[in-house]
Amino acid sequence: MQSNKAGDQQSNGITDAWWYKYLLKGTGTLGGILAIIFGLLACITFTAMCLLAGVLQMVIGFVVVLLEAPCCCQFVEFADKFGTFSDNRPAWQKSVLYCLLGLIPVVACIEAWTVLGAGLVFVTGALYGLKAVGKKGDRESMMATASGDDLEMKVQLINNEEKAELHVPDNNAIP
């Protein structure tokens, strides 16, 4: 088990690689910037819901950039606090947040600008979800699980049975 500042998580191989962390930060930053730009373009509309979706998308883009790359928001005094807070969160929490934030504008108005803008925010959430799930097991453990031979489970069941001290009466003892 490898301990990090986002809680106790086991080493996930590829998802713990340095390039994957930069991929997450880069995708989040680019997604946030594109969400702001496409949100501005989505505001050029005649419907109120699409206008609301465009404004929400710009706000969501700013929040994602603030959480992923606080250095891009140096004009905001509390940006470093948000960045530190975001870095200390587990990957599954970021995944849920970004996936939900990516869906809100699309649900409000299904338009090309909202799908393109919120899409990369959603992709960032999906990448954080992959990091949270981690690497699948090795071939031997997968084969053992598929065959149904779970020796650890059998040993644990036997140990639990011995601890319970069950007494089964004889069939002859019943009158």
C-alpha positions in Angstrom: 0.0 0.0 0.0 1.3 3.4 -0.9 0.1 6.4 1.1 -0.4 9.8 -0.4 -1.9 13.1 0.6 -5.3 12.3 -1.0 -6.0 9.5 1.4 -4.8 5.9 1.6 -4.9 4.5 -1.9 -3.0 1.6 -3.4 -0.5 2.0 -6.2 -2.4 1.9 -9.5 0.6 1.5 -11.9 -0.2 3.6 -15.0 -2.6 5.9 -13.2 0.1 6.9 -10.7 2.6 7.8 -13.5 3.8 11.3 -13.7 2.5 11.8 -17.2 -1.0 10.7 -16.2 -1.1 13.4 -13.6 -0.1 16.0 -16.2 -2.6 14.6 -18.6 -5.3 15.1 -16.0 -4.2 18.6 -15.2 -3.8 19.5 -18.9 -7.2 18.0 -19.9 -8.9 19.8 -17.0 -7.3 23.2 -17.8 -7.9 22.9 -21.6 -11.5 21.7 -20.9 -12.1 24.6 -18.6 -10.8 27.2 -21.1 -12.7 25.7 -24.0 -15.9 25.6 -21.8 -15.5 29.3 -21.2 -15.0 30.0 -24.9 -17.8 27.7 -26.1 -20.1 29.0 -23.3 -19.6 32.5 -24.7 -20.5 31.3 -28.2 -23.5 29.4 -26.8 -24.8 32.7 -25.3 -25.5 33.9 -28.9 -29.0 32.4 -29.1 -32.6 33.2 -29.1 -33.7 30.8 -26.3 -33.5 31.5 -22.6 -32.4 27.9 -21.7 -29.5 28.0 -24.1 -28.5 31.4 -22.8 -28.6 30.0 -19.2 -26.6 26.9 -20.4 -24.0 29.2 -21.9 -23.6 31.2 -18.7 -23.5 28.1 -16.6 -20.9 26.6 -18.9 -18.7 29.7 -18.5 -19.0 29.5 -14.7 -18.2 25.8 -14.8 -15.2 26.4 -17.0 -13.9 29.0 -14.6 -14.4 26.6 -11.7 -12.5 23.8 -13.4 -9.6 26.0 -14.3 -9.5 27.3 -10.8 -9.4 23.8 -9.4 -7.0 22.3 -11.9 -4.6 25.2 -12.6 -4.8 27.9 -10.0 -1.7 29.5 -11.6 -4.0 30.6 -14.6 -6.2 32.6 -12.1 -3.6 34.7 -10.3 -6.0 37.6 -10.3 -8.1 35.7 -7.8 -6.7 36.0 -4.3 -8.0 32.7 -3.1 -7.0 30.6 -6.1 -4.2 28.9 -4.3 -6.5 27.7 -1.6 -8.8 26.2 -4.1 -5.9 24.5 -5.8 -4.6 23.1 -2.6 -8.1 21.9 -1.6 -8.6 20.2 -5.0 -5.2 18.5 -4.8 -6.1 17.0 -1.5 -9.3 15.4 -2.7 -9.5 11.8 -3.8 -9.8 11.0 -7.5 -13.4 9.6 -7.2 -14.7 12.9 -5.7 -13.1 14.9 -8.6 -14.6 12.4 -11.0 -18.1 12.8 -9.7 -17.8 16.6 -9.6 -16.5 17.0 -13.1 -18.9 14.5 -14.7 -21.9 16.3 -13.0 -20.5 19.7 -14.0 -20.0 18.5 -17.6 -23.6 17.2 -17.8 -25.4 20.3 -16.5 -25.1 22.6 -19.6 -25.8 19.7 -22.0 -29.0 18.8 -20.1 -30.1 22.5 -20.1 -29.6 22.9 -23.9 -28.4 20.3 -26.3 -26.5 22.4 -28.8 -23.1 22.0 -30.5 -21.4 24.7 -28.4 -22.6 23.2 -25.1 -21.7 19.6 -26.1 -18.2 20.7 -27.2 -17.6 22.9 -24.2 -18.8 20.6 -21.5 -17.5 17.5 -23.2 -13.9 18.0 -22.2 -14.9 18.7 -18.6 -16.8 15.4 -18.7 -13.8 13.7 -20.2 -11.6 15.0 -17.4 -14.1 13.5 -14.9 -13.9 10.2 -16.8 -10.1 10.2 -16.6 -10.3 10.9 -12.9 -12.7 8.0 -12.7 -10.2 5.7 -14.3 -7.6 6.9 -11.8 -10.0 6.1 -9.0 -10.8 2.6 -10.3 -7.2 1.8 -10.8 -5.4 -0.9 -12.6 -7.1 -4.3 -13.0 -5.6 -7.4 -11.4 -2.8 -9.5 -12.8 -3.6 -12.5 -15.0 -3.1 -15.1 -12.2 -5.5 -13.5 -9.8 -8.1 -12.9 -12.5 -7.9 -16.6 -13.6 -8.2 -17.7 -10.0 -11.3 -15.5 -9.5 -12.9 -16.8 -12.7 -12.3 -20.4 -11.8 -14.1 -20.0 -8.5 -11.1 -21.2 -6.4 -11.0 -18.5 -3.8 -8.7 -20.0 -1.3 -8.7 -17.0 1.0 -12.4 -17.1 1.2 -12.4 -20.8 2.1 -9.8 -20.3 4.8 -11.7 -17.4 6.2 -15.0 -19.4 6.2 -13.3 -22.4 8.0 -11.7 -20.1 10.6 -15.1 -18.4 11.2 -16.8 -21.7 11.6 -14.2 -22.8 14.2 -14.7 -19.6 16.1 -18.5 -19.9 16.2 -18.3 -23.3 18.0 -21.5 -24.6 16.5 -22.9 -27.7 18.1 -25.0 -29.9 15.9 -26.9 -32.5 17.8 -26.9 -36.1 16.6 -30.0 -37.3 14.7 -30.3 -40.3 17.1 -30.5 -38.0 20.1 -33.9 -36.6 19.0 -36.8 -38.6 20.7 
